[in-house]
């Protein structure tokens, strides 16, 4: 029984060996297929690795770009902080200089106000603009009164016609005042019946009545021309310098 089994096993082994020897093409195809499968698997693994490497490189590049942007933002913030610090330093220096200038302007401003007050006592109405109460610093007040003085200088070189109040025989009267700069002035009442020369005495406008009919007509014509009510023409007006008038009083 055992001998028979061994004989059959040997025959099977021989048959298999003979079959392999007789079919080398089958063996070769099997080997090539296995090699192709291994190469394909290796290529897939290599492609997957390349894709993973590219993904990490893109991620690293994005991180580097973000780092550059953050660094640029930090540089901008640092520059702004430096600029703000410099501005604070400049403002502090300007404030210090302004305080110094303000202290120097105090006596000059007082002299300017005093001079304007003196001029208001001698100059005709309309030359120096009326003062307003200002809630500002010394520099602002000085510039405001300096502008008043500048406007007064400009007005002192011009002719003007306006309605002003003055004293006529110790009575307050509103009249039409014709002013020739700061040199001389004439007045005319609203009904045209009275006219004459005007002068300033201690800050008050005094009206003097002219008894000369020709002078009254000349003043009336001059006031009408200044107001644009008549065509320009050459007119001779009575003239006495305001300072001489004040001295005579």
PyMOL commands that set and color helices and strands:
alter all, ss='L'
color gray80, all
select helices_A, chain A and resi 2-22+24-122+138-155+213-226+242-248
alter helices_A, ss='H'
color red, helices_A
select strands_A, chain A and resi 159-168+171-180+184-188+195-201+204-209
alter strands_A, ss='S'
color yellow, strands_A
deselect
rebuild
show_as cartoon
